[in-house]
């Protein structure tokens, strides 16, 4: 992959937020570049990307998605990655989870991938959390809540269990398998550029197509993303004293992080999980409030790299209606509003 080097970096304490990087070629091939080109771009070989893929697990949270979409997403994930499917799909009146398991078995019969699958309401899972005193992840019935954040947290634990150094996330409602493949390649390329073992790579979609009267309208940001980006940029500006537009991936479901960073982060529930990852990085490593642990203090000495890399494929996913959009919007704003580092003026 050939992508431009970051043109700008915004420092927030020990956190380095890199401006959006553009992908010039999805496959860099074997060609050697002259010096001038090397000054402007990073060339990540397929071999280097493959090495990182072998160390990475890809978590696919799913909740009642169409089976064909799930199959397409699976087909886009590079073979060397360890796939982890965490489902919160309905079991009654039709057992959607059983259908997903059957699809995974059929798919794996042909490809021989390493795939883990678990349902969030698995009794053994809730008992495990209860036994270690992690009751906040459970609902009133004693089962793990059906939120996306809970699925991601479970995925991180399973990725650690199988010994992976990186964990990435891909939504199960993506219509374009080629885009899924690009996202995972972007994760690997970002990690290869990281200066710190505490790193995160977030995909900035080049377009989010919407159906308009005369065809498709290629919007730059979704409605939730636009608001979340603005709010986090205002939060950064309130401390630096300079206006900024550095954050462009506040609500990106397609992102990945090193396991060393994942182990330190706190996770918000529901749909606030993606923007809160950025907020919590600022809380733990920004120097505004004391670090919550010795491990976080040690990580701050090395810094935290947050890359934002623009995809070439548009992000085309299933539309879920205004109610879903409003729920995501309220959750995202709430994560920022209730942060310990959100100043009173910004709350107003």
Secondary structure, DSSP 8 states (H G I E B T S, - for coil): -EEE--S-EEEETTEEEE--EEEEES--TT----HHHHHHEEE--HHHHHHHHTTEEEEEEESS--HHHHHHHHHHS-TTSEEEEEE----SSS-HHHHHHHHHHHHHHHH---EEEEETT-HHHHHHHHHTT-GGGB-TTSSB---HHHHHHHHHHHHHHTT-SEEEE--TTBS-HHHHHHHHHHHHHHHHH-SSSSEEEEEE-S-EEEEETTEEEEESS-HHHHHHHHHHHHHHHHHHSS-------TT-S-EEEEHHHHTT----SGGGHHHHHHHHHHHHHSSSS--SSHHHHHHHHH-EEEEEEE-SS---B----HHHHHHHHHHHHHHHHT-TT--HHHH-
